[in-house]
Amino acid sequence: MGAVVPFVSAGMILRVWRRLGWETEGTWWGFGLLAVTVALVFVQAQTLFVVMVNKNWLLQLPPLPLVAVVYAASMVLLFGGRRLLRAAWFPVVFMWAVIPVPQTFSRRIDLPLQHASAMVARGFAHLLGEQLTQDKLRLMFTPEFGMFIAPGCNGIRGAITLGMAALVVGYLYRFRWYVFAPVVAGAVLLGYLFNFLRLCLLVVWYKLALPHRWMQTHSKQADYCIGGTLFVCALLLFFFVANRLRREEDDVLPAVADEPVRRPTHARSYLLRVGVVLVLSAIFAADTFHTIRAEHMNEMQVEPAPLPDQIGSWHKVRSYDDRLDTGWIVYIWGDYVSADGHTKVSLGISPRLGVHDVEVCHLARGEEPTWHGSFSIPTPSGPAGFTAATYNDGARQWLEASSVCQGGKCEQYSDETKHITMVVAPPEGRLPMMSTLGPVPILMKVETTDANSPVGVAEPHLQEQLASFLREADLGHLTQSYGRRH
């Protein structure tokens, strides 16, 4: 939905501009604001600067929604002037919705809703007399036939879409605040309600499909049809209520008649501003096309070089890859065993990803960490900072530690207090159209079959095993060849 927001915002700005008579009282202050925005975006593309609060609230600086709002404000100020900016404040602020649900809310909202959706579907299946497996997120009607309640099944997409539509409709219909707020909240709740109804109807489909093989093979298409039909019904219901409210004079603000101010248009100054923006756009558009071409060339490269057979006294006993269905390699892996054969460490390097939040992936699969934190371990190329978490599945305990290497160093965490952690990766330091060394995520795993030891005992032991490997592993040298970008 974020991709639609700039077009909706631009349409509403043009609507206000037409009401003002297309007056062109722009100011060069808008270009100054635009130049600052462009510089922030370029620096953001080259580096990583993230602030985490209590390991739950994550904020990347500068936030992309803020950049979008400042960009829209600068363009309005540059071409339309201060009067247009004051009149079109809502469409400008609406650009914040380019990311409707930030990554910050993944754990607080997205994942709990995933479990709530699974509970609703499971409860409805039990109501129909179906006894399912005990897995929290998988509803298996037979050993081979069932569904997995993924994060995308929790209704947040439909709810946010309806909520954004309600924001725009409430603004265009000029609802008073005491009508505007319930309309938006009601649209979001309507999205969740219809998603729960979708899951219940999907359970009915799965029950009907049990004796029919051809129905089982079309379950995904049935999900799309049920979801699409219900979403259209939700939209019709929403617009029916909104139009009824619009007819009530007490619920709507009086129309504002802005008298167009006829001022002489300074064509030379206006065209000069247009030319400067086009030149600035051409420079960074060329860099964008260069980046796209470089990514395509990187994808077309042959298989990335395998991990070395020997790292210090540790020797590789197994090699494997994590691949998508398209063949795109996510991680290349190597299992290394110590000289005495008592310790095994798995090292994974991603030749394609930029930044990867490992813990969120586990949470999406219903795997809660028993401990998480961060630490720094000495390596031959300098200290390496890691974010880590431990897990216990009842048969084993394991530690996963991840970091981002760039420029020969893996210094991810720069500062940490009890509640706030700042994650910093050094900037690439390139100019437009230059080659660069991009960030390379690494992931390391150490496990033990002792699942009964308290995590306070197991975690230091696993961390020490990892440290014994890293004392001989030059991560900066190992990852350099994987980070090269054209």
N, C-alpha and C positions, 0 to 999 in steps of 0.2 A: 504493500500500500504506500510505502514511503516514496516510491518512484512516481506515483500519481500526484503527490502533494505539490511539487513545483508548478505543475500545469494548472491545478485548481487555484493555487495562490495567485499565479499570473493572471488567470481569468478574472478573479475578483478585483485585482489591482486595476486592470484595464476597465472594468465596469465602473469603478470609482473615478478613474481618470476621465472617462467619457462624460461622467456627470459634472466634472469640473471644467468641461470644455476643452480638454486636451491642452491645458496651459503648460508651457515649457519654461518654468521658472527654476530650472535646475541650478545647482551650485557645485563648484569644484570640490567642496568639502566631501561630497559623495565619492569622488575619485580617490581622495585620501583614505576614506574608509574602505573602499574597494581594494586599494593597494595593500593595506594592512591585512585584509581578509585573504587575499591571494598569497601573501607571504606566509601567513599562519597555515594555510592548507598545504603549501609546498614543504614547509618544515615538518608538519604533521605526517606527510607521506614518507619522510626520510627517517623518522625516529619513532620511538615508543616512549610515552610518558603517561603512566597510569597511576592513579591514587586509589587505594583500597582501604575501606573502613571496616574494621572487625571481620575481615575476610568475606564480607557479604556485599557491601556496597562498592561498586567499581565505577570509576569515572576516568575516561580518557581525555587528556587535555591537548588542544582545546576541543571541547565537545562538538561533534559534527552538527547537531541541531543549532547550537549557538552560531556556528560559522554560517549556516544557511540563513538564519535570521539576519545577521549582520550583512551578508551579501545582498539579500533582498532589500534591506533598508538603504544600502549604499546605491543600488541601482535606481530606486525610487527617488532618492535625494539628488542623484546626479542628473536625472532627466526630467523629473516632475517638480522637484522642489519641496520645501518644507510643508507647504499647504497640502500637497498630495500625501506626504508621509503622515501627517496628522489624520487625514481623512481615511487613509488605507492602513491604519495601524493593525487591524485584525488580520487581513491577508498577509501582512509582513510577519506578524507573530505566529501565524498558522504554519509558516515554514519550519517551525520547531518540530512539527509532526513528521519530518522526513524519516525519523526513527521513532515510530509510534510507541514501541516498548523497548527501552534501552536494555542492554545486557545486564545492567545492574539488577533488574527485577527477575532474572532467570530463576534464582533460588527462592526468592520471596513470593513470587506470584506464579510463574510459568510451571515450575515443577510441582508445587502443591496442587495446582489445578489439574495437572496430569494425573495425579493420584486420585483426586476427587472424581474425575471423569471415569477412571477405572472402577472406582467403588460404585458409582451409579450404574454403569453397565453390568457389573457383576451382580449387584443387588437385583436388577431387573431380570437377569438371567435366572437367578435363584427363584424369583417370583414366578417365572414360567416353568419351574421344575427342572432346570438344567443344573447339574452339579459340575462345576468347573475345577480346573487345577488350582493349587494354592498360590501360584505365582501372583505377586501383587499387580503386575502390569500386563500379564498375558492371560487371555481368556481362551482356553483350549477346549473346544467342544468334543474333539477326538484327539488322539496323539498327533495327527497330521493336519487337522483343520481347526483354525482358530484365528484370533487377531491379537495384535500387540498394541496397547494404548501408548502411542508415542507422544512426545511433547506437543507435536502439531495437532493432536486430536483433542486438545483441552478446551477448544472454543475461543481461545484468545484472539485468533485472527478474525473470526466473524464478529466478535464483540468489539474489537478495536475498529474494524471497518464501519460498523454501524455507529459507533461513537463518533468517529471522524465525520461521517455523513451528517450526524445530528449537530455537530459543531457548525458545519457550513450552512445547513438548513436553518438553524437557530439564528445565525447571523443574517442571512438573507431575508428571513421572515421577520426580523427585528423583534424577537421575543424579549420580554422583560426578564430580568435576572431570575426572578422566582419561578418563571416558566422555563427559561433556558436550562438551568441546572437540572431540574427533574427530567427534562426531555433527553439530555445527554446521558444522565445516569440510567434512565429507563431503556435507552437504546443499547447501552452496554449490557445490562442485565438481560435484555431480550436476546442478544447474541448468545449469551451463556445458556439461557433457557432452551433455545432452539438447538444448540449443540448437544445438550443432554437428551433432547428428544431424538436427535439424529442417532446418537449411540443406542438408544433403546430400540429404535426402528431397525438399526443394523443388527442388533441381537436377534430380533424377530426374523430378519432375513437369514442369519446363520442357522437358526433353529429350523426354518423351513428348508434350508439347503442341505441339511444333514443326510437325507436319503437320496439326494439328487446331485450327481457328480457335476453336471453341466452348470448348475447354479453355484457350486463351490468355485469353479474356475472363473466365474464372473463376479465374485464378491467385491473386488476393488472397484469395478465399474458401477456396481450397485451402490457402494459408499458415495461415489461422486454424484450419482443421480439423486440419491436421498438428500445429501448435503446441499446440492445446488437448488433443488426444489424448495427445501425448507428455508434457505437463505432468501430466495425470492419472496416467499410468503412473509418472512420477517420484514423485508423491505416494504412490501405492500401495507402491512399492518402499521409500520412506523409512519409512513407518509399519510395514511388515513388519519391517524391521531394528530399528526402535525398540522394537516390542513384544517381539521376541526378546530384546533386551538388558534389557528391563524385568523379564523372568522370572528373570534372574540376580541372586541376592541380594547378591553382592559388588559389583555395579555400581550399586546403589541405596542411598541413605541411609536409615536407619531412620525410620519415621514419627514425627512430633512431635505429641504430644497436648497441646495448650494447654488448660488448664483455664479455662473462662470465669470471670471474676471478677464476681460479682454485686454491683454497687454501685448505690446509689439514683440514678435518673435525675433530674437537675434540669431539669424540663421548661421552666421559664421561660427559663433561660440557653440551653438548646438551641434553642428556638424563636426567641429573639432573634438567635442566630447565623444561623439560617436566613433570618430576615427581612432582616438586613443584607446577606447574600450576594445575596438576590433583588433588593434595591434597587440594589446595585452592578451586578448583571447587567442590570437594566432600563435603567440609564443608558447603558451601553456597547452594549447590544443596539439601543437607539434610534439611537445614532450609527452602528452598523453598517448598519442599514436605511437610514439617511439616505445613507450612502456608496454603497450598492447602487443606490438611487434616483438619486443624482447621476450614477453611472457610466452608468446606463440613459439618462438625459436627455442625457448627453454623446454617447452612441452614436446617439441619435435626432436629433442636431443635423444641420443641412444640411452639405454639404461644407465643410471648413475653408477659410478664406480662402487664396487662392493667394499665393505669394511675390511680393514687389514686382518690377516690371519693371526697376527701376534701383536699385542699391546703390552710392552714390558715383559713381565713373566707370565702374563695371562694369554692363553691361546683360545682361539675361536673353535667351538664345537658344533655350531649350527648357524646357518644363515637363512633368512626368510624375509618376505615383504608383506606389508599391509597395502592392499590395492583396492581401489574402487572397481565397480563393474566395467567401467570404461578403460581399465588398465592403468589409470592414473595412480602413481605410487604416492602413498601418504607417508609411510615410514619404511626405511630399510633397517633391518634388525640383525644383530649379531649377539649370540650367547657366548660369554667368555668365562672360562674356568681358571681358577688360580693354580699355581704350580703344584700345590699339595692336593688339588682336586676336591677340596672341602667347600669352596665358595663359588657360587655362580652369579654373574651379573649380566643382565640384558641391557644392551645399548641400542637405542633407536635414534636415527637421524632422519629428519624430513627434508628432502631436496626441493620441496615445492611450497609448503605452508609458510605463512608469515609468522603468526602468533597462534598458539593453540592452548585453550584452557582445558586441561586434562580433567580437572575435578568436575567441571560442569558436565562433561561427557559421561562420567560415572554416575552422577546424580540423575541424568536423564534415563539411565538404565535401572534406576532404583537402588544403586549401590552407595550407601552412606559411608563416608570416611570415619574411621575410629579416631583419627587424629589428623590435624593438618597444621602446617607451619612453614617456616623457611629456615635455611641455614646456609653457611658458606663453607666450602671444603677446599683445601689447597690442592692445586694441580701443577704440573710442570710449566704451564703457561700462565700461572697466577691463580689467585683464588677465584672460584666459580660459585656464583650465587644460585640457589635452587629454591623453588617452591615445591613442597612435598606433602604427601598424604599417605596414610596407611589404611589397609582394608583387611577384612577378615570374613571369609565365606564359610567358616565352620570347619574346613579341612586344611586351610593354610592361612598365613598372614603374609602380606607383602607391602613393601614400600615403593612408591612411585615418586620420582623426583624429576622435575622438568625445569628447563632454562632456555634462554635464547642466546646463541653465540653470533657474534658479528665482529669483523675486523680482528680476528684472532683472540678475542676475549669473550668470556661468558660471565659478564658482570651484570646480572639482571636487577638485583635488589640493591638500591643505593642507601636506603634509610628505612628503619622500621622501629616503631614504638609499640606500646602495648595494644593500641587500637588502630593505628594508621600505618600503612605500608606504601611506600612510593616505589614504583617499578619503572626503571629507566633503562633504555637501550641507547647507545651512542648514535648520533645522526650519521647518515651515509656521507654527508659532506660533498655531494655532487652538484653540478650545475645541470640545467636542462639538457637532454640529449646525451648525457655522459653515461658510460658504463659504471657499474657499482657492485659492491659486495653487499648483498641483501642479508637479512636476519635468517638464521637457521635454527629452528626449534630442535631441541634434543630431549629425549625421554629415557630415563633409566629405571630399571626394576630390579629389586632384590626380594627374595621370598624365603619363607621358612615353613616347614610342615607342622611346627608347633603352634597350633591355633588356640591353645589354652592359656598361654602366658599373657599377663596383662600388657596392654599396649605401652604402658610406661616402662616395661622391661624389654619388650620386643623392638620398639622403635629405635632406642639407642644402639641395640645390637645390630639391627639391619643397617643403620646409618654408618656404623663403624665398618661393616663389610663393604659398603659403597665407597667409603673413604679409602679403604685399602686398594681398591681398583683405581680410583681417581688419582692417587699418588703417583701412578705410573702412566696415566692416560693424558696425553696432551690434547685436550678438547679443542683448543684454538686451532691447532694444526690439522686435526681430523676433520673439522667442519669447514675449513676455508674453501675447499674445492666445490662444496655443495652450495655455497652462497653466491657464486659468481652469476651476475646478471649482465646481459648484453646492453 
